[in-house]
Amino acid sequence: MRSMSVAASLGILAMAALLALPPASAQDSPPVRVRGTIERAEGSNFVVKARDGSELKITLAENATIVALVKASVADIKPGSFVGITGMPQPDGSQRAVEVHIFPEAMRGTGEGHYAWDLRPQSTMTNGNVEESVAGTDGQSLRIKYKDGEKKIIVTPNVPIVRYEVGDKSELKAGAAVNIAAATKKPDGTFGAARINVGRNGLVP
């Protein structure tokens, strides 16, 4: 019952965040990804120190979705799980995982597909359903199926694995590592966000 409640809460929050987004127009700046650490927090306003050392001012939407990332293990990746995996292409066409995100059922379908990512040069993101999981000599071999195809991804023992849970605004404090997938740049140079991921207990998303 508790897991169903968490999933339902995530679904409601995600829908509310989508409904809160302003209509797109030709003048809108394209959304940008923000990764960094909160330097200062004041209500719904935050100063985030980005990976390049710059300081970005972030304002959360009033009903923003806050998602906490919690440490997990390869045992939590089961057939039927919906996951997002950052990977590096291998010569044989497979992917070697850099990090694995396990989504709750309410977020099934989020970002489904295989596309370029910005974590590392040439890195990719594969979001899809775990069709098969097989233990191998170099790690866990996953077959991930998405709407346009499928990928074989190797998850070695040292790959960070996290799962998503409902977060709370109290977790958005100085020192917390955050990740915003789609921040909107405003004319004054600050950024708005309808959703933010925060690492729980020192985790870096």
Secondary structure, DSSP 8 states (H G I E B T S, - for coil): -HHHHHHHHHHHHHHHHHHHS----TTS---EEEEEEEEEEETTEEEEEETTS-EEEEEEEEEEEEEEEEE--GGG--TT-EEEEEEEE-TTS-EEEEEEEE--GGGTTTT-EEEE-SSSTT-EEEEEEEEEEEEETTEEEEEEEETTEEEEEEE-TTS-EEEEEE--GGG--TT-EEEEEEEEE-TTS-EEEEEEEEEGGG---
